[in-house]
Amino acid sequence: SGIMLGMGLTLTWQDLDNLRRSGKTLLFGVTLQYLIMPLSAWFLVEAFGLPKLLALGVILVGACPGGTASNVVTYLARGDVALSVGMTMVSTFLSPILTPLWIWVLATMWLAIDPFPLIWTVMKIVFFPVMLGIIIRRYWQPHEWFFEGFLPIVSMAIIAWIVGVIVGLNHNQLDVAGILVFVVIIHNAIGLGFGYWGIRLNPATTIQRRTVAIEVGMQNSGLAVALALEHF
């Protein structure tokens, strides 16, 4: 929730208004994001025969859209930051519906899943904090260093801490860690590759293709961890 609040603080009402003029590239990119990553996650866990809980973990990651880290990486990769932020905004606002829906569709073959508690959890973790951040930003204008230096570092540190704690607590259960790491690498590679080449179906510049690849290939692992802890 803290990470999503930070994301909301980086957004302005002007950013929301600019979404109307972002064009088909943004919408096409978000569509790729919500198709490629969930479906490829399901294909990989089936192909490698992962145990059901590890399979569910991969699907959770695949169903969660990219977060603020993808915006930072896009900036470092000299991509289209405005497009990156736009895709993150749209995918975030869609996540309370599409993330639980994909988890329910793809994971019910292993576990009985009620999608409605998932929807409420995503609303609490993602939607409400982002909207609160946008409202706070409406009345608070901090210095640029807060957004360009402080927030990205804090967000990445929190994500690293969350993932480190979860891995530490569950390291005895990772008896197939080698296969799992291999699956995760392939999963991200599929997202990056199909994101880059898939967007070519829609007219886009090289910078836009690079941006869409990053947005599709990078997922919100923090949200996936939160869903795993609360529901599974």
N, C-alpha and C positions, 0 to 999 in steps of 0.2 A: 504493500500500500504506500509506503514511503517513497519507493521508486516511482510509482505512478503519480503520486502527488508532485514529485519533482518534474516529471514530464509535463504535467498540467501547468506548472509554473513557467515553463518555457514557451507556452502557447498564448497567443493573444486573440482577441475577437477578429482582428484582421486576418490572422492565419485561417480561422474558420471560414471567413468570407472568401478567402482566396481559393478554397477547395472547389468552389463553383467554376473557377477558371483553370483548373489544373488539367482538364482534358481527359481524353480516353486513355492516355498512358497510365495515369494513376489508377483508374478503375480496372484496367486490364492487369496491372501489376498486382493489385489486391486480390483479384480473381485467381491469378496464378498462385499467390501465397496461400490461399485457403483451399486450393485443389492439390497442388504438388506435394506440399509437406505432409498433410494428413494421409493421403493415399500412398505416398512412397513409404511412410512409416509403417502402415499396415502391410504393404508388400514385403518390406524387409524383415519384419518380425515373423511373417509367415515363411519366407524363404529360408531364414536361419533357424527357425524353430525355437525361438527364445521362450523360456518359462513365462507363465502367464503374467506375473507381476512385473517382470522386466519388459515384457511386450507392452503392457499397459503403460509403463513409464515412457517408452519410446513414442507411443501414440499420444500421450499427454503432451510431450514436447512438440510433436508434429502438429497438434491441434491449436497450440498457443501461438499467436502472432508475434512478430518482432517487437522489441521494446526500444528503450532509449539508446541502448548500446549500438544498434544498427545506424542510428543517426550520427553517432560519434565516428564510427568506422567509415561511413559515407563521406564525412568531412575529411578524414585522414586520407581516403582514397581519391579525393578530388572529384567526388560525384556531385550529383544535383541534390544539394541539401534540402531545398524547398520540396522537391518531389519525395525525398526520403521522409521528411516530417509529415507531409501530406498522407503518404501511405501508412505511416505509423498511426496517425490520427484516425483515418478511416477504419483500419483493421482493428484498432483498439475499441472504437465505438461499436463495431460489429461483433466483437469477441463475446459479449454476454450471451449472444444467441448462437453464433457459429461454433465457438469452442466447445461448449457442452454438447451441441448437436453432433459434432464429429466424434467426440469421445463416446457418446451413446451409440452412434451408428457402428463404429469400428470396434469397440471393446466389449459389446454385450455378448459376443461369442465366448468370452472367458468369464465375465462377471455380470451379475445383475446390477444394472446401473439406473438410478433415477435421475434424469437430467435436470429436474427443477432445483434441487439443492446445489447442483453445479452452477446453474444460472445465477442463483443468489450469491454464491461465493465469488464468482467472476465480477458481479456487480459491485460487491464490497471491496474487492481487491483492486479492480481496474477502473470501472466507470465512475463511481462516486469520488475517489481520490483525484482522478483527472479533472472532473468537473469542478471540484473544490479548488484545485490548483489554478484553473482558468479564471475562476471568480476572484481569487486572491490577486492574481496578476492584473486583473482589471483595475485594481485600486492600489497596487504596489509596483513600483518601477525601480528595481535594484540596479546596481552597476553591471556592466556587461561581463565583468570577470566572474560574477556569480553564476552566469549561465555557461560561459565558455570554459571556465576552469573548475570552479567548486562543484557544481551539480554533476557533471560527467564523472569526476573522480569519485565522489561519494556514491553515486549509483553503481558504478562498476565494483567498488569496494563492498557494497552491500550484497550484490549478486555473488561475488566471489566468496564472501563469508557464508551466505546461505548454502551454496553448493558444497563448500568445504565441510560445513557442519553435517549436512545430510550424508555425504560420502563417508565421513568419519564414523557416524553412527551406524552405518549399514555396511561397512567394509567387509564384515565377516560373511555377508550374504552374497557378495560379488564373486561367486565361484566361477562365473563365466565372463570375467572382466575383459579378457582379451577379445572375445567375440563381440561383447557389448561395445567396446571402444571402436572396433571395426565397423559395426553397424552404424554408430553415431557419425563416424567420419563419412561413410558412404551417404548417409542421410543428408548431411550438410552439403556434400558435394553435388548431390542430385538437385538440391534447392538452388545452389549457386549456378549450376550449369543450365538447368531448365529455366531458371529466372532470366539468365542472360540471353539464351537463344529463343526462349518462348516469347519474350517481348518483341522479337523481330517480326512476329505475325502482325504486330501493330507498329506503324512507322515510329521509330525512336532513334535518337542520336546515340553514339557510343557512350557518352556520359550517362544518359538515361538508362541504357541497358546495364551499365555497371551498377547504377543505383538500385534498379529493380532486382538484380542478382543478389545484392547484399541484403535487401529487405526480405526477399523470399528465403534466402539461405540461413538467416540468423533468426532464432526463435527466442521467445521469452521464457527462459528456463526457470526464472524465479517464480513466475505464475504457475508453471507446471509443478514445481516443488510444493507450492502452497496447496494446490488441488490434491496432490498425492498425500500430503500430510493430513488434510482435513477429511478426505473422503475415502482413502484407500489404505 
